[in-house]
Amino acid sequence: MKNFTYHNPVRILFGRGTIPKIAEWIPPEKRVLVIYGGGSIKKNGVYDQVASALDGRGWSAFGGIEPNPLYETCMEAVETGRREKAEFLLAVGGGSVWDAVKFIAAAIPFDAGDPWTIVSEHAPVREAIPFGGVLTLAATGSEMNSGSVISRRSTGEKIPWGSPLVFPRFSILDPETTFSLPERQTANGIVDAYVHVLEQYLTYDVNAPLQGRQAEAILHTLIEEAPKVRANPRDYDARANLMWAATQALNGLIGVGVASDWATHLIGHELTALHGLDHGRSLAVVMPAMLRLRKEAKRGKLLLYARRVWGIDGDDEDRAVNEAIERTEHFFRDVGCPTRLADYGIDPEGWAPIPARVEARWGRIGEHRDIGREEVEEILRLASGTAARGKA
């Protein structure tokens, strides 16, 4: 196991009826800026619950954060926060809202030039406005980590960043807020959480069996609960299990002491930046193709995954590895996420710029740093169905 330091200061308030607890964790004298997305929280009653919890306090609201939060919109919120002299931010929405709020929290007090450099150049964050939030979509894990992904329309970029100063102070996780989600968003969230686990689990063995078993438990939970939610979107227990699994998938715990990959995410970000593809759907396209290309490099963990997660027995290791990849792809499709670029009308000309873009920003990627421009191109060919599967 590799050396690590683990610290997670986020207070989780989980369960139905927890939104009123906002009042307990925001100092009453603080001026609050509530930040939300497209307005669904005003239809499902969440906004009213938040307003009730903040009754009698000084607060204002900013709406309109996109599913892939744009720097341009975030900067409008930054200006609002500065004008309103916000002292505490409240994210109300899915992971994109939380990602946006992390950037806004860092950008409001930022005085070292263009706030975009926080993302593009990882400029040091010296100060951040404190924030908490109410989660309405189980997906990104942003409610319990210090990472964020921000897009910029003017440059066609989508870039991950993070800072220890942008951990939420508290996160309200009420599964009932997810009852009214469209099926597409639920599917995207399940795939997002699943791939978060695979990025940390399907690498190479460093003798960290506890983290491996924890990762497998999350995967089993997602596999078991996904069909229940599809059958009954108002199944509280299934929604609760999905929400907590998605949080655990990226709160740092299963990633300590082990190698991580993230190549699928970096390639997927480019599909979103260029074509507006939903984040979860971009991962559903890239991950199976990446596993087919990298199945020899990942063979040991893929075999473990085949046995422990999918219950594939027998002495034929090649069959086990291939079947595990096939079952992963089928799972993504079963929850509602197509897995081919053609399903989204993206042809080779549409993805052609991506290998060079990935190389220019990140160099060589993957847990071994051995995925370069040629490998990214081959992954995208596999995702298009135009290359032979299983290349080593």
N, C-alpha and C positions, 0 to 999 in steps of 0.2 A: 504494500500500500504506500502511496506517495504521502509525503508530509502535507499537512494542511492546517489552516486556521479557519474555524467556522464561527460566525457570529450572525445571529438573526434576531433583531430587536422588535419584530413586528408583533403587535398584540392582535390576536384573532378572536373575534366575537362571532360565534357560529350558531346558526339555527333560526327558526322562524321567530318573528317578533323582536329581532335584535336591532332594527333600524333606530328606534327611539334612544338606544344607548349612545348614539352620537353625542348627545348632550353631556354625557359623563366624561367624555374624553377630549373635548375641545374646551380650553379655558374660556370661561364666559366673557372675559373682556376682549377676546380676540375678534378682529374683523374678518369674516369668512367670505371666501369666494367659492361658490359651488360651480363645478365644471362638469358638463355632461355632453352627450352626443347628439343624435338626431331627433330626439324628442319622444322616444318610446316610453321613457320614464314618466312622462305626463299622461300617457294612456293607461299604463298598468298600475298607477297609484303610488309608485315609488317616490316621485317628486313631492307629492302631497305629504308622504310620511317624513321625508327629509325636512320639508318646510315646517311641519309641526314640531319636529325635534329641535329646530333652530328658532322657534317662536320666542320673541322677546330679545333676540340678539341682533347685532348688526351684521347683515349679510347681503350679498348680491349674487347674481348667477350669470354664467357665460355658457351658451350652448353652441352646438354645431361642430364638435370634434368628429372628424371622419373615421371610418373603420380602419384606415391606415393613416394615422394622424399626420397632418401636414404641418411643416414648419411655419408656413405662411399663416395658417389658422392659429397655431400656438402663439405666434407673435402678437396676434390680435388680443389673445387672452392675456399675454404678458403686459401689454399696454393697459388693458382693463385692470389687471391686478395692481399695477403701479399707480394708476389713476385713483383706484378705490382704496389704496393703501392697505391691501390685503395682508393679513398677518397669519392666516391659516387657509389652506386650500382643501376642498373636499371633492374628491373624484366620485362621480356617481355614474356607473356604466360598466362596460366590458373592459378588456385589457387595453384597447386602444385609448380609451379615456384615461386610464391609469398611466399608460406610457406618456401621453401628452402632459398630464399633470406633473410627472417627474421632471420633464423638460421645463415646463413653465415654472416650477418651484425653483429650479436652478437658474433660470434665465432672468427672473424678476430682479434679483440682487446682483446679477453678473455685470461687472464694470470693466472687463478686460477686452472690450471690442465687440465684434459681431458674435451674438450668442450661438450662431450656427457652428462656431468652432468647438463648442462643447460636444457636438455630435461628430462633426467632420474631422476634427483634429484632436479630439479627446482633451480639449483644454481643461485645466484643473478647475474643479468646482470647489470654491472656498466657502460657500454659504448657500443654503437653500431654505426656502419658506417651508415650514412644517406642514404636513398634509396627512389626511386619512381618507377613507372612502367607503362606499357601498358598492359591492360587486354585483353585477347583473348578468354576467356570462362566464361560465366555467371554461377556461381556455388557456390563457397565457401564463398564469402564475404571477403576473405583475403585482398582485395584491400582497405578495410575501417575498419580494426580492427587490434588488436595487438596480435592475436593468430596464432598458427602454429601447424602443425602435422608432425612429422618426423619419418621415419621408419629406422630400422637398420637391415641389412641383416644378419649379423653375429650372432645376438641374437634372430631374429625372432620377433622383437617388433615394435609396431606402437604407438606413445605416443604424446598426445597433450601437448603444453606448451605455455607460452606467457610472454610478458614483456611490460610495458608501453613505453619502449625505442624502440620498433620495430613497431610503427605505421608508415605507409608510409608518406613521406612528401607530395606527390601528387600521384594521380592515374588518368591515361588517360583511359576513357571508350568510345571507338568508336565502336558502334554496328556493323559496317561493318567488323570489324576484325573477327566476328563470322560467317559470311556468309558461309564460306567454311568448317565449322566444320563437321566431320562425325556425322551421326544421333545418334550413340551410345553416343558420348560425350555430345551432346545436351541433350539427355534423362537423362544421369547421372547428368548433371548440374541442370535440372529442379527438379529432385527428391531430390538432395542435398539441394537446396534452400527451398523446401517445408518442408523437415524434420527439417531443422534449425528452421523454424517457429514453427512447432509442438512441438519441444523440449522445447520451451519457453512458448507456449500457452496452451498446453494440460496438465496442472498440477493441480492446485487448485486455487480457487478464493481468491484474496487478495484485492478486490475492487479497481481494476486498469482498469476501462473501456476504457480509451484512448489507453493504450497499447494493450488491447484486440482487439479493433476496427482496430488499425494499423496492427496488425497481420492478422486479417481477410481480410483486404484490399490486403495484399501481397498474401495470399492464393487465393483469387478471381482472382487476376491478373495472377498468374501462371496457374490456371485452364483455364482461358479464352484465354491466349496467346499461350499456348503449342500446341494446334491443328493447329493454324495459322502457326507456325514455321514448324511443320511437313508437312503441305500442301505446304508451300513455304519457304524454308530455307533462301531466300534472301529478305524476308519481313522486311524492315528496322524498321517499327514501332513496329512490334511484337518482333523483336530482341532487340530493345531499351527497351521495357517494361520488357522483361525477365531480361535483364542485370541490370536494376535499381532495380527490385524486388529482385533479388539475392543479390545485395549489401545491400539493406535495411533489408534483412532477418537476417543478422549477423553483423550489424554495432553497435550493442549494444542497439539501441533505444527501440526496442520492449521488451527487456529483463530487463530494469531498473525497480526496485521496485516490481518485480514479482518472483515467484519461477521458477526454470528451472530443467529439467530432465537430459538429455544427456546419459541416459542408452543405448538408441539405438545406439548412436555413439560409446560408449565404447565397446559394443558387436560387432558392425560392424567393428571396427578397428582390432579386433582379427581375424575376417574372412579374412580381407585383409592381415594381417600379415602372417597367416598360409596358405592361399590358393590363394593369389594374386587377390582376387575379387575386381573389381572396387568399389571405395568408394560409389558412388551413388547406385550401385546395392546391396551392402551390407545393406544399409539403407532401400531399397525397400523390402528386405527380412525380416529384423528384426522388423521394425516399426509396420506393421499390427499384427504380432505375439505378440509383446509387448503390444499393445492396447487391444488385446483379453484377455491376462492374467490380465491386470491392469484395466479393464473397470469399475470395481466397485470403485476402488481407484480414478479413473479419471472421475467418472460418471457426476459430475456437469459440467465440462468443455467439456466433450464429448457431452452432450446434447446441450450446447451452440453451439458447432462446428456443430452438426447435423442441428440445426435450421438455423444458420446464414450463414454458408458456403455452405451447401448442400441443404438448403431449405426443410428439412424433417419435415413435420408438423404432427399433431395428438397427441393424449393423451397417446399413447403406448410408454413409455420411453424406454423400452427394445428394441423394434423394431427400434426406432430412433438411439439408440447407436449402435446396430449391423449393421444397414444399413450404418451409417456414416463410420464405419470401413471397410465395404465391398466396399463402394464407393472410399475410400482412396486407397485401394488395387487395385481396377480396374483402378484408375487414373494412378498409377505407371505402371501397365501393358500397359495401352493405350499409354503412352508416350514412351514405349519401354524397360521397365525394368522388367524382370520376378521377381516373388515374393516368390519363393520356393527354398530352398537349393538344392533340387533334380534337379532343372533347371540348376544348375551349376555343377552337378555331385558330390555334397558334401553329403556324407551319415553320419549317426550317429557316426561312427568311426572317420570321418574327423573333426567333430565339438566337439567331446568328451573332448578335453583338455581345451576348452574355458571357461567353468564355473570356473574352478580352477584358470586359468590365470587372469580372471577379478577379482576374489576375492583376489588373492595374491597382485595385484597392487593397487586396488581401494577400497577393503573392500566391504561394502554395498553401492549400488548406487541407483539412482532415486531421485526424488524430496523429498521423505520422508526417504531416506536412508534405505529402507526396501526391496530392491532387492538384495538377496544374491546368493550363489552358486545354491541352489535348484531352485530359480526363473529363473535364467539365463538358467539353463538346460531346464526348462519347456518352456521358450520362444523359444529356439532352437528346441525343439520337435514340438512346434506349427508351426514354420517356415518350419519344415520338413514335416508337414502334418501327424504326427504320434501321436498327442495328441488331446484330446477333446477340441474344441474351447470354449472360454468363461469362463474358470476357474477363479474364483474370486481371 
